[in-house]
Amino acid sequence: MRRGTIVIAVIIALVLLPMWYVALHGEPPSEEIEIDQSVSEMRPLQEIIDTPNKLSPSQVGVIVWVALFGLVGALTAVHRFMNEAVRPDDSADAAVADGGQVGLPWFDTENRWVVEYHDASDAVEGIVAMGGLTILAIVFAALFTGEYLTLARTQYFGVYAAGMFTSLALLTVSYYAFFMPHVEVAERRGHS
């Protein structure tokens, strides 16, 4: 693990630990009200994991901060994937030298020129990834719709919606990583 990553993790822990301590001393959890099982087979309170029924504002604040830090970590991982996993190395022959032509005349102007250009990889892995993520998005959309149409089991909306939107976002990432060219340009800027 890099030193910068460790420093960031320690700072996050130093911020979240006092917040979590305050959150633990919030409102006590409320009592769960269940349907009488002798009368009905519906179990609307059944969940994948046990979660509290009521949260204090300080507990919600901690959960939001943890979710935001998780989102930053996920965005960082996606950005690194797009730039390192499928892009060729800097020493690859496909890179265009400073001032070189790539056959796209609208890229080059008097004050802008292409520094580096790598064509899209068009790898089979990209097609497989996009196909799998498309199927996954369709499955989560069908589960979401099926959950909506049932009478009692509506507690998995969030899980199915998260799966659907995550697979759609990763589908976009896969398209960008495997099927878009990598271009870096330099521009001359005037200070007038």
Secondary structure by P-SEA (a helix, b strand, c coil): ccaaaaaaaaaaaaaaaaaaaaaaacccbbbbbbccccccccccccccbbbbccccaaaaaaaaaaaaaaaaaaaaaaaaaacccccccccccccccccccccccccccccccccbbbcccccaaaaaaaaaaaaaaaaaaaaaaaaaaccccccaaaaaaaaaaaaaaaaaaaaaaccbbbbbbbbbbbcc
